[in-house]
Amino acid sequence: MLIKLLFLLKSLTIPSKLFALTKFIKHLCNSILIMSKSFQFSAETRQTFIEHHMQEFDLLVVGGGITGAGIALDAASRGLKVALVEKHDYAWGTSSRSTKLIHGGLRYLKQMEIGLVKEVGSERAIVHRNARNLVIPEKMLLPIIKKGSLGMFSSSAALWVYDFLAGVRSKERRKMLGKESTKKTEPLLDSSKLIGGGLYYEYRTDDARLTIENIKKAVEHGAVCLNYAKFIKPIYENSKIAGAEIKDLINNTNFELKAKCVVNATGPWVDLIRKKDNSLKGKRLQLTKGVHIVVPFTKLPLKQAVYFDVKDGRMIFAIPRQGKTYIGTTDTVYNELVDEPITSKEDVKYLLKAVNNMFPTVALKSSHVESTWAGLRPLIHEDGKSPSELSRKDEIFESESGLLSIAGGKLTGYRKMAERVVDKVIARIDFSGAKACQTAHLPVFGADFNSSDEISQLIIDLTSANKALGLGVEQIKSWIFRYGTETSKIIEIFQELLKTHTDIEACATIAELNYCVENESVLRLEDFYIRRSARLYFDYGNIDKYLDDSAKLLQDKLKYSDEEIAEQIAEVKRQMQLAVAFKN
Ligand SMILES: Cc1cc2nc3c(=O)[nH]c(=O)nc-3n(C[C@H](O)[C@H](O)[C@H](O)COP(=O)(O)OP(=O)(O)OC[C@H]3O[C@@H](n4cnc5c(N)ncnc54)[C@H](O)[C@@H]3O)c2cc1C
């Protein structure tokens, strides 16, 4: 009843002299509506957030990748008033283009980065506990081959140290295998080269979804998060940074956002923001490019993920997922800062050669590659080191104006990085009411599971409850692994759609998109197809199927003109072409 009344008030039009009062009432109603709904994070809430920009925040985070999302959540959950701006969509940068592993970084042991392996190794367990549906144990095979970089003894010792540093629980500790057992574990390996193998555990994730679920949790804790909002320039008071001028790229307007502290978490763009603050001195970023290719699972039907040697001394992953196998990564110096790094012919050639060398019977060809992605690592420059030798450690730079910039690091370590940054923020703004860091025991949005068994049970329950609707176990599973406990909301929307439509698959896609528009601030088609659902990478062949239906839904909900929605369809198609541009 109250909600109906609020909607009625919101829609009222009152003559001009009452305009200001009307505006105030509408604004109030909007805010109460947002608060009264269990959770909403949509274009509507975004607009209301923007109308709130006049207030002063404790912290402005620039950058909505995993680093910024983790910082926003840490700070908001400690009681700080937080704003976050992202110039494109959340996870648009490197955080949707990684190997999608939460891993301890076995290879960093080779570089004797003991502290790093220990920290990210222990973080794996915490991130898994906080996001059980998104961070899932993955058995990894490390084949030991003749003339490879590791022998049987050194691999066994390295994996033991790895488990020890990360405090791995007993059932996930490494197991060494002889030649025959290794071949049985992965029949595609070349017997003539094989010596043995090691089985150990890493965790697979969906980097972009981990980012958005951190953002949603931060919003639930009161953070104001805006995608398509670009940091233009800093604002200073008494030579100290006091906020920023922001451009709202949806409404094409600029506004000022005041904050006691500003954190630059823009990944590969960190130095660009430091430059705007006139503080690009001393250490700088060194970008390196990494690409992944995706082939049908049938072309590389691995029984589990494999981490294997390349002739040049590097190591790469081949990981089965959603009916595909993806392979990566490369690591090459990249001296340009571009928004859209792309996979080149040479990158593809390098990865195919490595795979065909390790699994000679598969004979992978570039024509088998269905999709690719390329990302830039924001590493810290060190003189004389090759890309693979550069440390993955993070560092915080503090400028004279007070701008804090966080550079380096890994997806895996984002929570700990955020804790360190927020400790500094609290010290800087002298925020005595702040709580201690909460995130070691704070599940991300939709991940309130106490064990993996609870996830399995939810899959069983939702499958049996919705069988009559035509929803199969694979569909339910894919939603639970993406949206966790929020899956039931998608099913509700699906049920509604079924009342007027008969195509089950179309209804499932549209229900998922509908959920994302209302709860994940999807503003453009590509946000959904690339970052919320990763269809561009793992379901490339089916994107076209429901693109027009998806566009129609978005146009209806967000009131786009025909030209605007046509431009968005064209953009998805352009992104599809970029993913396979190496074929041209
Ligand atoms: C190929 C590859 C594989 C990797 N694999 C793994 C892995 O398996 N596991 C792992 O732990 N790590 C991995 N990493 C590292 C990991 O992906 C990165 O460390 C992490 O994603 C960086 O996140 P970020 O938030 O710092 O940067 P980003 O994700 O790039 O986020 C920065 C954001 O800032 C925004 N921004 C820039 N300028 C502005 C502005 N002016 N205003 C507003 N916003 C702005 C950008 O749009 C961007 O979204 C990999 C990296 C690469 C490249």
Ligand as a Chemical Component Dictionary entry (heavy atoms), coordinates in Angstrom:
data_LIG
# 
_chem_comp.id                   LIG 
_chem_comp.type                 NON-POLYMER 
_chem_comp.pdbx_formal_charge   0 
_chem_comp.three_letter_code    LIG 
# 
loop_
_chem_comp_atom.comp_id 
_chem_comp_atom.atom_id 
_chem_comp_atom.alt_atom_id 
_chem_comp_atom.type_symbol 
_chem_comp_atom.charge 
_chem_comp_atom.model_Cartn_x 
_chem_comp_atom.model_Cartn_y 
_chem_comp_atom.model_Cartn_z 
_chem_comp_atom.pdbx_ordinal 
LIG C1  C1  C 0 45.839 -11.934 -19.126 1  
LIG C2  C2  C 0 45.718 -11.764 -17.637 2  
LIG C3  C3  C 0 45.474 -12.882 -16.848 3  
LIG C4  C4  C 0 45.351 -12.727 -15.459 4  
LIG N1  N1  N 0 45.011 -13.818 -14.715 5  
LIG C5  C5  C 0 44.843 -13.692 -13.376 6  
LIG C6  C6  C 0 44.387 -14.791 -12.623 7  
LIG O1  O1  O 0 44.036 -15.852 -13.137 8  
LIG N2  N2  N 0 44.295 -14.637 -11.288 9  
LIG C7  C7  C 0 44.636 -13.468 -10.672 10 
LIG O2  O2  O 0 44.590 -13.418 -9.443  11 
LIG N3  N3  N 0 45.013 -12.376 -11.381 12 
LIG C8  C8  C 0 45.104 -12.457 -12.718 13 
LIG N4  N4  N 0 45.441 -11.367 -13.474 14 
LIG C9  C9  C 0 45.621 -10.070 -12.812 15 
LIG C10 C10 C 0 44.255 -9.430  -12.516 16 
LIG O3  O3  O 0 43.360 -9.647  -13.563 17 
LIG C11 C11 C 0 44.433 -7.929  -12.277 18 
LIG O4  O4  O 0 45.392 -7.756  -11.283 19 
LIG C12 C12 C 0 43.144 -7.254  -11.834 20 
LIG O5  O5  O 0 42.043 -7.608  -12.634 21 
LIG C13 C13 C 0 43.330 -5.742  -11.855 22 
LIG O6  O6  O 0 42.134 -5.155  -11.412 23 
LIG P1  P1  P 0 42.003 -3.574  -11.263 24 
LIG O7  O7  O 0 40.689 -3.316  -10.663 25 
LIG O8  O8  O 0 43.188 -3.061  -10.550 26 
LIG O9  O9  O 0 42.085 -3.020  -12.749 27 
LIG P2  P2  P 0 40.915 -3.003  -13.841 28 
LIG O10 O10 O 0 40.113 -4.234  -13.790 29 
LIG O11 O11 O 0 41.531 -2.676  -15.142 30 
LIG O12 O12 O 0 39.981 -1.846  -13.361 31 
LIG C14 C14 C 0 40.309 -0.493  -13.495 32 
LIG C15 C15 C 0 39.058 0.252   -13.913 33 
LIG O13 O13 O 0 39.292 1.651   -13.831 34 
LIG C16 C16 C 0 38.474 2.250   -14.814 35 
LIG N5  N5  N 0 38.942 3.610   -15.101 36 
LIG C17 C17 C 0 40.066 3.975   -15.759 37 
LIG N6  N6  N 0 40.139 5.317   -15.866 38 
LIG C18 C18 C 0 39.034 5.819   -15.258 39 
LIG C19 C19 C 0 38.524 7.143   -15.072 40 
LIG N7  N7  N 0 39.163 8.219   -15.558 41 
LIG N8  N8  N 0 37.344 7.288   -14.407 42 
LIG C20 C20 C 0 36.666 6.206   -13.938 43 
LIG N9  N9  N 0 37.114 4.925   -14.115 44 
LIG C21 C21 C 0 38.273 4.728   -14.760 45 
LIG C22 C22 C 0 38.595 1.317   -16.008 46 
LIG O14 O14 O 0 37.520 1.483   -16.909 47 
LIG C23 C23 C 0 38.645 -0.046  -15.347 48 
LIG O15 O15 O 0 37.382 -0.700  -15.355 49 
LIG C24 C24 C 0 45.539 -11.465 -14.872 50 
LIG C25 C25 C 0 45.785 -10.346 -15.672 51 
LIG C26 C26 C 0 45.839 -10.487 -17.050 52 
LIG C27 C27 C 0 46.049 -9.291  -17.920 53 
# 
loop_
_chem_comp_bond.comp_id 
_chem_comp_bond.atom_id_1 
_chem_comp_bond.atom_id_2 
_chem_comp_bond.value_order 
_chem_comp_bond.pdbx_ordinal 
LIG C1  C2  SING 1  
LIG C2  C3  SING 2  
LIG C2  C26 DOUB 3  
LIG C3  C4  DOUB 4  
LIG C4  N1  SING 5  
LIG C4  C24 SING 6  
LIG N1  C5  DOUB 7  
LIG C5  C6  SING 8  
LIG C5  C8  SING 9  
LIG C6  O1  DOUB 10 
LIG C6  N2  SING 11 
LIG N2  C7  SING 12 
LIG C7  O2  DOUB 13 
LIG C7  N3  SING 14 
LIG N3  C8  DOUB 15 
LIG C8  N4  SING 16 
LIG N4  C9  SING 17 
LIG N4  C24 SING 18 
LIG C9  C10 SING 19 
LIG C10 O3  SING 20 
LIG C10 C11 SING 21 
LIG C11 O4  SING 22 
LIG C11 C12 SING 23 
LIG C12 O5  SING 24 
LIG C12 C13 SING 25 
LIG C13 O6  SING 26 
LIG O6  P1  SING 27 
LIG P1  O7  DOUB 28 
LIG P1  O8  SING 29 
LIG P1  O9  SING 30 
LIG O9  P2  SING 31 
LIG P2  O10 DOUB 32 
LIG P2  O11 SING 33 
LIG P2  O12 SING 34 
LIG O12 C14 SING 35 
LIG C14 C15 SING 36 
LIG C15 O13 SING 37 
LIG C15 C23 SING 38 
LIG O13 C16 SING 39 
LIG C16 N5  SING 40 
LIG C16 C22 SING 41 
LIG N5  C17 SING 42 
LIG N5  C21 SING 43 
LIG C17 N6  DOUB 44 
LIG N6  C18 SING 45 
LIG C18 C19 SING 46 
LIG C18 C21 DOUB 47 
LIG C19 N7  SING 48 
LIG C19 N8  DOUB 49 
LIG N8  C20 SING 50 
LIG C20 N9  DOUB 51 
LIG N9  C21 SING 52 
LIG C22 O14 SING 53 
LIG C22 C23 SING 54 
LIG C23 O15 SING 55 
LIG C24 C25 DOUB 56 
LIG C25 C26 SING 57 
LIG C26 C27 SING 58 
# 
